[in-house]
C-alpha cells in the first residue's frame, strides 16, 4: 500500500513539473496544462460473501482508489491526456497500479458546430453513458456502478484499450449528435482473467476489438440517447489437468473467444432530477477447434464440470441485463438516488444463484465543497453472478439473498 502511494506521489510531482514548465505563449509547447488528482477510501460490510473486499460479516477497508490526471495542449490543436490509477477491489488481487489511459487527440477538421478528429494510444472505451467517467468517485452516481452493465469483475480489462479512435460530433442548438469508432487491441488483466477456472492468464492476449457508438441529445436538459456495439476478441491457452495425478489431459493453444455487447441507453435530465436506463444484450462465445476434434475417450477423462463449461463456451453464453436509476438533487450539496439493477444468464436454471444478480440500491451523497465527497449506500441483493469467484467459495446451501452497506470518503484537487 505504501509503495503504491509513493509511486502515485512521485507521478504527481513529475506531472507538476511539466505544468510549471508550460508556457502561456500561443506558439509555445505544452499550453493549457491541467493536473488533477483524487483519492478515496471505502468501508464495506456485507451480510454474506466478499464483495469488492474481505467484507463477509465484517467492516472492511480494503477498497481504495487514487489517481493522478494530466492533460495538456502539446502544440497547436494536438492534445495529450493520461491518468495513473491505483486501486484495490479484491483481497486476492491486492494493490494495483496501472496507466488507465494515455492518448493523443487531434481534430482533423473543425468548424463552428462540427468536429471530426482522431485519438491514438490507450483510450477510454466510450461504452454507454458512463464508462468514460466511472474512474473518479465525483463523476459517477454511487460508490459502485450498476453491475449489470459496468461490472467491476472486469473493470481494468473493460475500461480502456490500445488503438485508434475516430470521432465526430455536430451541434444542433442545445443538442449534439456524436459518433465514435474505435479499433483496438483489448487489454487483459491477469487477476480478472483468473476468475475463470480454465483460462491461463499468462497466455491470454488481446487480439482485436471494435467499438461503435452513436449518441444524440443533451447531458444538461431533456432527453439524450445512445447505442453502443462492442466486440473485443482474445486468444487464450486452455489447459485441463487430471485432478488426481495433476497430469495435463488437454491443452489447446488455438482457442479464441469474443465478447459481444449491444447496449441501448436513454436518459432524461432536468435541473433537480434525472432518470437513466440502460439495456444490454451480451454474448460470450469461444472457438475451440482442438477440443472439438478431441477423441471421445480422452474427453471422458476430463472432469464433467470442466467439460460442461468448455461446451457452454463453445455453444455461447447469452445474458440480458438492465438498470433503471432515479436521481434527485436536493440542493447543491445533497443528492439521493434509487437504482434497480438486474442481470440474468439466458437459459439458466431459475434456482441457480450463480446465473443472476438482482440489486436494489439506495444511496445519498453530500458534497461539503468542490473537493470533498461523502457517500453512503445500501444494497439489497439476490444472486451471485457479479461476485469475484477468487474471493468466494460458493455452495448450494448458501443463501442467495444478501445485503451490502458502504460508506465512502473521497477528495479531489
N, C-alpha and C positions, 0 to 999 in steps of 0.2 A: 504493500500500500504506500509506504513512504517513498520507495523507489519510483513508483508511478507518478506521485505528486511532485517529486523533484524533477522528473522529466517534463511534466507539464509546465512547471515554473520556469525551467530553462527555455522551453519553446516559446513561452510568452515573453520572456526577456529578450530573446532573439528577434521576435516579431516587433517588439517595441523599438529595438534598434533600427529596424527598417523604417518604421514610421517616422522616427526622428530625423532620419536621413532624407525623407521625402521633401520635395520642393513644391511650392505653390505656383511656380512658373509654368505657364501653359505649354511651353516647349520642353519642359523637364520630364524626366522619367519618374515613375512611381509617385504619381499625384493622387490626391484624394484617398490616401491610405487610411484604412479604418481597422482598428483592432478591438475585439470584444472577447469576453471570457465569461464562463459560468461554472457554477459548482452546485451540487445538490446532494442531500442526504435523505434517505427514505427509511422509515421504520415500518415493518410489515409484520402482521400477525395473521395466521391462518388457522382455522379450526382443524383442518386435516391437510396433509400433503405439504410439500415445499413449493412455494410459488415465487419465482424470481429471487429466492433467498432460502436460507435454512430457517423457515418460519413456522414449521408444524408445531402448533400448541405452544409457541413462544414468540416473543418480540425479537425480531431480527433487524440488525443494522447493516446487513450485508450489501444492500443495494445503494450504490453511489454513482454519480456521474460528474465529470469535469471536462471542460473543453476550452480551447483557445482558437479563435477565428481571426483570419486576416483577409482583407480584400483591398486591392489596390489597382489603380489605372496605370498600367505599365508604360504605355506610350500611345498617344492619340486615343483611339477607342478600344484598344486591346486591354482587357482586364484579367486579373488573376484572383481566384478565391480558393481558400483552403481552410480546413478545420482538423485539428488534432484532438482526438477524443479519448478519454479514459473512463472506464465504467466497469461495474461488476453487477451481474444479474443472476448469477448462479454459483452455488458453492463449489461445484466441481470445475467450472471454467476459471474461477479465480479472477484476479485483477487483469484487465485487458486494456492495452493502449494501442491505438491504430490511427492511421490517416483516414479520416472518414471520407473526405473528398479533397481534390486538388485539381482545378481545371482552369483552362484559358477560355475566354469568351470574347467574341468579336462580331459586331453587326456587319454583315456583308452588304446590306442595302438598308437605308433608313430614310423615312420621310416624316412628315408631321404626325401622321396617325398610323404608319405601317412600318414594321421592322422585320427583317429576315437576317438570321445570323447562325453562328455555329459555336459549339463548345467542344473542347478536346481535353481528355485527361480522365481522372477518376471523378465521375459525375453523379450527383444525387438523382436517383430514379424518380421521375415525376409521376409516380404511381398514385392514382386517386387524388383526393384533395389535400392529404396531409403528410404523405411520406417525406416530402422535401422539408417540412417544418417540424418533424417529430423529434429532432435531436435535442432541442433546448426546452426545458420544462416550461418556460414562459410562453412558448409559441404553440403549445398543444393544450387540448382540453383533457384534463385528467392526468393522474400520475402515470397511468399506463394507457396506451392507445387501445381502441377496440380490437380485441384479439381475434375476432372473426376475419378481419381484413389486414390489419397491421400487426401480425403476430410477432412477439418477442422471441419465439423459438428460433427464428432465422433472421433476426434483425440485421446483423452485420452482413450476412450474405445477400440480403434483400435490399438494403438501404442504398447502396451505390454500386457502380460497376465501371470498368475501364473501357473507354470507347469514344465515339464521335456522336454528337447530338446536333441535329438541325432544328431550329426553332423559328417560329414566325407568329406574330400577333398583329391584329388590326383593331383599332379603337373605333367604337361606334357610340359617340356621346358618352353615356355613363357605363356602357358595357364594352367588353372586349372579347374578340374571337381569337383563340390561340391554337396552335398545332405544334406538336413536338414528335420527332422521330429519332430514336436512339438506337444506334448499332453498337453492341458492346461485347466484351468478354466478361462473363459473370465472375464474381468473386465467390470463394467458398471458404467459410470459417470452419476450421477443423473441429472445434468444440461443438459447433452446431450440427455438423455432419455426423459426429459420433453418437448422436441420439438414435441413429439407425443401427440396428444390430448387424447389418450385412454390408454396410459401406465402409471401406477402409479410407479414413480421411486423408492419409498420407498419399493416396493415389487418386484423389478426386481433383479434377481440373475443369475449370470453366471452359467451355468450347465456344459458344456463340450465343448471342441473345438479341432480341429486338423488342422495343417498346414503342408503341404509337399511342398518342393521346390527343384528343380534341376537346376543347372546353369553350364555353360561352357563358357570359353573364358578368355580374359584378360581385366582388367579395364584400362590399360595404352595404349595398342596399338592393333588395329584391332577390330575384332568383339567379342562381348560377348552376350549371350542369357540366358534366364531363363524362367521357367514355375512354377507358384505358384498356389496351391489349398488351399483355406482357408475356414473353416466352423465352426464358433462359434455358440453355441446353448444356449438359455436362458429360464428361467422360469419367468412368469410375471402374475400379477393380473390385469385383465381388468375389469373396472367398468364403467357403464354408468348411468348417473343421468338424471332425468326429468328436462328439462330446466326451467319449471315453478315452480314446488314445491321443487326441489332440492332433492327429494327422489330417492334412488338408485333403478333403474329398473332391472339392470342386473349386476351380479358380478361373475366372473369366475376366480378361483384361480388355475385352472389346465391348463391354456394356456401355450403352449411352442412355440417358434419360432426359426428359424435359418436363418443365412445369409450365402449364399454360393457363393464364387467368384472363377473364373478361370482367371488367369492373365498371358498373354504372353508378354515377354519383349525382346527387341532387341536394341542393341546399337553398333555404330561404332565410334572408337576413333582414332584420330591422334594427333600429338603434339600440333597443334594450334586450332583444331576444333573437334567437336563431334556431332553426330546425334543420338537422342534417341526417341524410340517409344514404347508405352505400350498399349495393348488392353485388356479390361476387359469385361467379361460376368458375371453379378451378379444377383442372385435370392434371394428374401426375402419372406419367407413363414411361416405362423402360423398354429398351430394345435389348433382348438377351439372346443373341444367336448361339452362343456356346451352350447355354442352358437348354435351349430348345432342341439341340442336337445331341444332348447327353443321353446315353443308353438308359433304359428304364431300370436296369439292375443297379446302376450307380446312383440314380435318383432315389432308389429305395433306401440307400444308406444315409440320406440326408434327413435330419430331424423334420418331422411333419410340420412343425410351426414355421421353420425356415422355408420349406417347400411351399407352404401356403402363401407366405409373404412374397417370395420371388414370383410366384404365379400371379398374385394380385398386382404386383408392379407391372408385370408383362401385360396383363389384361387392362390395366389402367385403374387408378383410384380417382373417383369423382366426388367433389364436395360442393355444397351450396352454403353460402353464408351471407349475413347482412347485419347491419346495426341501424338503430334509429335513436337519435340523440336530440334532446332539447336543452338549450342553454338560456338562462335568464341572467341579465346583468342588473343587479340591484342598484348599484351606483358605480363610480369609477374604481372603487376598491374591491367590492364584493361581487361574486357571481356564483350561481349554483347550476348544477346540471344533473340530468337524469338520462341514463342510457340503457337500452335493451340490446343485447349482443348475442347472436345465435349462429352456430356453425354445426353442420352435420355431414358425415360421410354418406353419400348416397348408396343405397343397397345394404347398409349395415343393419345389424340387429337393433331393434328399438331398446333393448335392455343392455346394450354394450356401452358403458360409460366412457370407454376409450375412443369412441367414434363420434362424440358430440361434445359441445361446450355451450351452455346457456348461461348468460351472465346479466343480472340486473345490478346496475352500478349507480349509486347516489353519491354526489360529491359537492364540495364547496371550495372556493378559492378566495384568499384575501391577499391583496397587494398593498402593503403599507406605503410604498413609494414605487418608483420605476425600477428599482433594483431588487427588492425583496419579494418573495412569493411564499406564502404558506398555504398548503393544500391538504385536504383530507378527503377520504372516500371510503365507502363500504361496498363490498361486492357480495351478492348472493348468487352462488354458482351451482350448477348441476352439470356433471361431466368432467372428463379429464383430458380431452384431446389436445388442449393447448398447454399442457404441463410438460416440463422437461422430464423425459424418461431417465436421464442420467442422474437426476436428483431425487427420484421417487421409485418406490417399489410398489407395483400395482397388484392387488389381489382381488379375487372375485367377491370376497366378503366385505371389502371396504365400501363405505357409504359414498355414493356418487354426489351427495349434497354436502356442500361445504361453504364456508364464508371466509372473506379476507378483509381486514381493516388496514388502512395505510395512512401515514402522515408524512408529508414531505416539506422540507425547508430548502429553498433554493435562492441563490444570489447571482446576479449578472452585472457586468460592468462594461 
